[in-house]
Amino acid sequence: MMTSVFLFGSIGILLKILVIVALLGMYLYAKLSPHKDRLDPKHRGWYDTADKIFGGMARALGKGTKPYQVGDGIFLDMGQLYLYAIITAVALALMMGL
């Protein structure tokens, strides 16, 4: 069976790298969101860029759904969860050669 590297060549490798970067970026974005007001100017610029990319997509995906409460005053942003699921599904599809 042909792997995705043979199937897509260099483009397949670049797609895999892009998906890995997206997963890492989304993870960092989600971790830094609650602390965005305390970031120094250098890191705030990086956060603002990530917010333009991931925040817009997460807000669009989570539109119409309420945050899921997991504790007293602790909520999960469903848009971010949906975005993680989509990026992970793309990563798995690329790894399996689909």
Backbone as JSON, one array per atom type, in Angstrom:
{
  "sequence": "MMTSVFLFGSIGILLKILVIVALLGMYLYAKLSPHKDRLDPKHRGWYDTADKIFGGMARALGKGTKPYQVGDGIFLDMGQLYLYAIITAVALALMMGL",
  "N": [[0.85, -1.19, 0.0], [0.52, 2.22, -0.8], [2.08, 4.91, 0.85], [1.17, 8.14, 2.23], [3.27, 9.85, 1.7], [4.4, 8.93, -0.66], [2.17, 9.15, -2.21], [1.42, 11.89, -2.19], [3.86, 13.19, -2.35], [6.19, 15.82, -2.02], [4.35, 17.75, -1.32], [2.65, 16.4, 0.38], [4.3, 16.03, 2.61], [4.71, 18.7, 3.36], [2.06, 19.37, 3.99], [1.65, 17.75, 6.24], [3.51, 18.86, 8.03], [2.41, 21.42, 8.24], [-0.05, 20.82, 9.47], [0.85, 19.82, 11.93], [2.09, 22.11, 12.97], [-0.21, 23.69, 13.14], [-1.65, 22.28, 15.12], [0.08, 22.57, 17.34], [0.1, 25.38, 17.52], [-2.61, 25.89, 18.03], [-2.86, 24.64, 20.52], [-1.1, 26.2, 22.12], [-2.38, 28.69, 21.83], [-4.86, 28.17, 23.1], [-3.97, 27.69, 25.71], [-2.82, 30.15, 26.41], [-4.87, 31.99, 26.2], [-6.52, 32.58, 28.56], [-4.72, 34.19, 29.92], [-4.04, 36.4, 28.45], [-3.99, 39.17, 28.92], [-1.84, 39.58, 30.57], [0.47, 39.13, 29.14], [3.75, 39.86, 27.87], [4.81, 42.55, 25.63], [6.09, 41.46, 23.27], [5.3, 38.74, 23.21], [2.59, 39.14, 23.28], [2.08, 40.15, 20.77], [2.54, 37.85, 19.21], [0.49, 36.29, 20.26], [-1.76, 37.8, 19.46], [-1.63, 37.48, 16.68], [-2.09, 34.7, 16.5], [-4.63, 34.72, 17.56], [-6.06, 35.97, 15.57], [-6.0, 34.01, 13.62], [-6.72, 31.41, 14.82], [-8.65, 32.14, 16.71], [-10.74, 33.4, 15.29], [-11.65, 31.26, 13.69], [-12.39, 29.43, 15.7], [-14.37, 30.88, 17.05], [-16.27, 31.05, 15.0], [-16.89, 28.34, 14.59], [-17.89, 27.69, 17.1], [-20.11, 29.21, 17.33], [-23.34, 29.75, 18.41], [-23.31, 27.67, 20.21], [-23.21, 26.97, 23.66], [-20.68, 27.57, 26.14], [-19.23, 24.73, 27.74], [-19.78, 23.78, 31.0], [-17.47, 22.79, 33.4], [-16.85, 22.96, 36.01], [-16.96, 25.02, 38.99], [-17.32, 28.06, 37.78], [-15.65, 27.38, 35.69], [-15.2, 26.82, 32.36], [-15.44, 25.12, 29.19], [-14.43, 26.13, 26.01], [-16.36, 25.55, 23.36], [-15.99, 25.99, 20.64], [-13.19, 26.01, 20.34], [-12.72, 23.36, 21.02], [-14.06, 22.0, 18.94], [-12.47, 22.9, 16.8], [-9.98, 21.77, 17.47], [-10.72, 19.07, 17.14], [-11.23, 18.96, 14.37], [-8.69, 19.64, 13.25], [-7.18, 17.54, 14.29], [-8.45, 15.35, 13.08], [-7.79, 15.82, 10.4], [-5.02, 15.52, 10.61], [-4.84, 12.79, 11.32], [-5.98, 11.64, 9.03], [-4.07, 12.36, 7.11], [-1.86, 10.95, 8.09], [-2.69, 8.36, 7.75], [-2.81, 8.2, 5.08], [-5.02, 8.93, 3.62]],
  "CA": [[0.0, 0.0, 0.0], [1.31, 3.44, -0.89], [1.88, 5.85, 1.94], [0.83, 9.48, 1.76], [4.48, 10.5, 1.19], [4.5, 8.57, -2.07], [0.95, 9.6, -2.87], [1.4, 13.33, -2.33], [5.21, 13.71, -2.53], [6.61, 16.94, -1.16], [3.16, 18.45, -0.83], [2.17, 15.63, 1.53], [5.16, 16.33, 3.74], [4.4, 20.07, 3.77], [0.75, 19.35, 4.65], [1.84, 17.17, 7.57], [4.17, 19.87, 8.85], [1.42, 22.48, 8.47], [-1.03, 20.34, 10.45], [1.54, 19.76, 13.23], [2.22, 23.5, 13.41], [-1.55, 24.13, 13.52], [-1.97, 21.67, 16.41], [0.87, 23.24, 18.37], [-0.39, 26.74, 17.63], [-3.92, 25.88, 18.69], [-2.62, 24.31, 21.92], [-0.56, 27.39, 22.78], [-3.43, 29.7, 21.84], [-5.83, 27.82, 24.13], [-3.33, 27.84, 27.02], [-2.52, 31.55, 26.69], [-6.09, 32.82, 26.15], [-6.94, 33.14, 29.85], [-3.68, 35.06, 30.46], [-3.6, 37.31, 27.39], [-3.79, 40.52, 29.42], [-0.58, 39.64, 31.3], [1.59, 38.82, 28.26], [4.61, 40.99, 27.52], [4.49, 43.03, 24.28], [6.56, 40.54, 22.23], [4.44, 37.56, 23.17], [1.23, 39.6, 22.99], [2.0, 40.22, 19.31], [2.37, 36.48, 18.74], [-0.86, 35.86, 20.64], [-2.73, 38.5, 18.6], [-1.61, 36.81, 15.38], [-2.77, 33.42, 16.67], [-6.04, 34.99, 17.79], [-6.66, 36.26, 14.26], [-6.12, 32.75, 12.88], [-7.48, 30.38, 15.52], [-9.8, 32.71, 17.4], [-11.83, 33.58, 14.34], [-12.21, 29.95, 13.33], [-13.03, 28.86, 16.88], [-15.63, 31.6, 17.28], [-17.22, 30.67, 13.95], [-17.33, 26.96, 14.84], [-18.61, 27.62, 18.37], [-21.25, 30.11, 17.3], [-24.6, 29.07, 18.68], [-23.18, 26.68, 21.28], [-22.79, 27.54, 24.94], [-19.52, 26.91, 26.74], [-19.57, 23.59, 28.58], [-19.29, 24.0, 32.36], [-16.81, 21.62, 33.99], [-16.61, 23.25, 37.42], [-17.46, 26.31, 39.44], [-16.69, 29.14, 37.03], [-14.7, 26.83, 34.71], [-15.94, 26.45, 31.16], [-14.7, 24.76, 27.99], [-14.87, 26.8, 24.8], [-16.71, 24.49, 22.43], [-15.39, 26.3, 19.35], [-11.82, 25.51, 20.37], [-12.8, 21.9, 21.02], [-14.4, 21.61, 17.57], [-11.31, 23.16, 15.95], [-9.03, 20.69, 17.78], [-11.21, 17.83, 16.53], [-11.04, 19.04, 12.92], [-7.26, 19.58, 12.95], [-6.74, 16.19, 14.6], [-8.97, 14.47, 12.04], [-6.96, 16.04, 9.22], [-3.71, 14.91, 10.9], [-4.99, 11.33, 11.23], [-6.2, 11.29, 7.63], [-2.78, 12.46, 6.42], [-0.98, 9.89, 8.55], [-3.18, 7.1, 7.21], [-2.7, 8.25, 3.63], [-6.34, 9.13, 2.98]],
  "C": [[0.89, 1.25, 0.0], [1.03, 4.33, 0.31], [1.6, 7.22, 1.37], [2.06, 10.22, 1.23], [4.63, 10.19, -0.29], [3.31, 9.11, -2.85], [0.97, 11.09, -3.14], [2.79, 13.94, -2.56], [5.53, 14.8, -1.54], [5.43, 17.69, -0.58], [2.6, 17.73, 0.39], [2.99, 15.92, 2.77], [4.86, 17.74, 4.26], [3.04, 20.14, 4.47], [0.86, 18.8, 6.07], [2.49, 18.18, 8.51], [3.2, 21.0, 9.2], [0.4, 22.06, 9.53], [-0.4, 20.26, 11.84], [1.69, 21.16, 13.8], [0.86, 24.04, 13.87], [-1.95, 23.56, 14.88], [-1.21, 22.35, 17.55], [0.39, 24.68, 18.59], [-1.72, 26.82, 18.35], [-3.77, 25.56, 20.18], [-2.12, 25.53, 22.68], [-1.6, 28.5, 22.88], [-4.43, 29.42, 22.98], [-5.24, 28.01, 25.53], [-3.11, 29.3, 27.39], [-3.77, 32.44, 26.74], [-6.5, 33.38, 27.5], [-5.96, 34.18, 30.42], [-3.25, 36.14, 29.47], [-3.32, 38.73, 27.89], [-2.45, 40.68, 30.14], [0.64, 39.32, 30.44], [2.44, 40.06, 28.01], [4.36, 41.36, 26.05], [4.92, 42.08, 23.15], [5.62, 39.36, 22.08], [2.98, 37.94, 22.92], [1.03, 39.73, 21.48], [1.8, 38.85, 18.69], [0.96, 35.97, 19.05], [-1.91, 36.51, 19.74], [-2.79, 37.88, 17.2], [-2.34, 35.48, 15.45], [-4.26, 33.63, 16.88], [-6.75, 35.3, 16.47], [-6.91, 34.97, 13.49], [-7.07, 31.79, 13.59], [-8.74, 30.93, 16.18], [-10.99, 32.89, 16.49], [-12.48, 32.27, 13.95], [-12.96, 29.33, 14.5], [-14.35, 29.55, 17.18], [-16.68, 31.22, 16.25], [-17.77, 29.26, 14.2], [-18.18, 26.86, 16.1], [-19.84, 28.51, 18.42], [-22.54, 29.31, 17.51], [-24.52, 27.97, 19.72], [-22.68, 27.37, 22.54], [-21.53, 26.85, 25.41], [-19.98, 25.81, 27.69], [-18.94, 23.78, 29.95], [-18.72, 22.72, 32.93], [-16.49, 21.82, 35.46], [-17.17, 24.61, 37.75], [-16.7, 27.43, 38.75], [-15.66, 28.68, 36.01], [-15.51, 26.29, 33.53], [-14.99, 26.04, 30.04], [-15.3, 25.52, 26.81], [-15.12, 25.73, 23.74], [-16.13, 24.74, 21.04], [-13.96, 25.8, 19.26], [-11.8, 23.99, 20.32], [-13.11, 21.38, 19.62], [-13.2, 21.79, 16.64], [-10.21, 22.13, 16.2], [-9.44, 19.4, 17.07], [-10.98, 17.84, 15.02], [-9.56, 18.91, 12.55], [-6.72, 18.18, 13.21], [-7.23, 15.2, 13.55], [-8.16, 14.6, 10.75], [-5.59, 15.38, 9.42], [-3.8, 13.39, 10.77], [-5.2, 10.89, 9.79], [-4.89, 11.35, 6.84], [-1.84, 11.34, 6.81], [-1.39, 8.54, 7.94], [-3.13, 7.08, 5.68], [-4.02, 8.4, 2.92], [-6.39, 10.4, 2.19]]
}
